[in-house]
């Protein structure tokens, strides 16, 4: 999966998203770890504080919500793929202290690049080797 972006300074919703949707919601509760690899191609420096977030969507539960976890990556242009392992216990449903409702019915996964301090950024985010571990 790849997502190109060209983000202007201080734009509303200043981030880039790569999204995948499931045809049928999937129960993630038996799994412990979300694994993926990423690389970011950019023609220039990325702003300090640029981060990659992973959001699990669960639009089929009572109130539309998302569980999300954020991990900051030190993106280095021209580097190899970076493997990442996120514990599913790190994902929390919006406006809730738990993640179980959302993890039962995951219907989308979003990878979000947010440049630091609303600075401009452009490039292509590549995601591969996405899987779950028990």
C-alpha positions in Angstrom: 0.0 0.0 0.0 1.3 3.5 -0.8 -0.1 7.0 -0.1 1.4 10.1 -1.7 1.0 13.4 0.1 1.8 17.1 -0.3 0.8 18.9 2.9 0.8 22.6 3.0 1.7 24.5 6.2 -1.0 24.8 8.8 -3.7 23.2 6.6 -6.9 22.0 8.3 -6.5 18.2 9.0 -2.8 18.5 8.2 -2.0 14.9 7.8 -1.8 12.1 5.1 -3.7 8.9 5.4 -3.4 5.4 3.8 -6.6 3.5 4.4 -7.8 -0.1 4.0 -11.3 -1.3 4.6 -12.6 -4.8 5.5 -15.6 -6.2 3.7 -16.8 -7.8 7.0 -15.7 -6.6 10.5 -12.9 -8.6 12.0 -12.5 -9.6 15.7 -9.0 -8.6 16.8 -9.5 -9.5 20.5 -7.6 -12.9 20.3 -4.5 -11.1 19.0 -1.9 -9.3 21.1 0.3 -7.5 18.5 -0.2 -5.5 15.3 2.8 -5.8 13.0 3.7 -3.8 9.9 6.7 -2.4 8.0 6.9 1.2 6.7 9.2 3.4 4.7 8.7 7.1 3.8 10.1 8.5 0.5 10.5 12.2 0.5 12.5 14.6 -1.7 13.4 16.8 1.3 13.7 16.8 5.1 10.6 16.0 7.1 9.8 18.4 9.9 11.0 17.5 13.3 8.3 15.7 15.3 6.8 14.0 12.2 4.9 10.9 13.4 3.1 7.9 12.1 -0.2 6.8 13.8 -2.2 3.7 13.3 -5.9 3.9 13.7 -8.3 0.9 13.8 -11.8 1.8 12.7 -14.9 0.2 14.0 -17.9 2.0 12.4 -20.3 -0.9 13.1 -20.4 -0.4 16.8 -23.2 1.7 18.4 -21.5 5.1 18.1 -19.0 5.5 15.2 -15.6 5.4 16.9 -12.0 4.5 16.3 -9.3 2.9 18.4 -6.0 4.4 17.8 -2.4 4.2 18.9 0.4 6.5 18.1 4.1 5.7 17.8 6.6 8.3 16.8 9.1 7.2 14.2 12.4 8.9 13.4 11.9 8.8 9.6 15.2 8.8 7.8 15.0 9.4 4.0 16.7 6.6 2.0 16.7 4.1 4.8 15.4 0.6 4.7 12.0 -0.6 5.6 11.2 -0.1 9.3 9.4 -3.0 11.0 7.0 -2.0 13.8 5.2 -4.0 16.5 2.3 -2.3 18.4 0.6 -4.1 21.3 -3.2 -4.1 20.7 -3.5 -3.1 24.4 -2.0 0.3 23.2 -5.1 1.0 21.1 -7.9 2.9 22.9 -11.3 3.7 21.6 -12.1 7.4 21.3 -13.9 8.8 24.3 -13.5 5.5 26.3 -11.0 4.0 28.7 -11.3 0.6 27.0 -10.5 -0.7 23.5 -12.5 -4.0 23.6 -15.7 -2.7 21.9 -13.8 -1.5 18.9 -11.4 -4.4 18.7 -14.3 -6.8 18.4 -15.5 -5.2 15.1 -12.5 -3.7 13.3 -13.5 -2.7 9.7 -10.7 -0.4 8.7 -7.0 0.4 9.3 -5.6 3.9 8.7 -1.9 4.8 8.7 -1.6 8.6 9.3 1.5 10.7 8.7 1.4 14.0 10.7 4.2 16.5 10.1 5.6 18.2 13.2 4.3 21.6 14.2 2.0 22.0 11.1 5.0 22.4 8.8 4.8 21.5 5.0 5.8 18.0 4.0 5.5 15.8 0.9 6.4 12.3 0.0 5.1 8.8 -0.3 4.3 6.5 2.7 4.7 2.8 1.9 3.2 0.1 4.1 3.8 -3.6 3.8 3.8 -6.9 5.7 0.7 -6.1 7.8 -0.4 -8.9 10.1 -1.5 -9.8 13.6 0.2 -12.1 16.2 -1.6 -14.0 19.0 
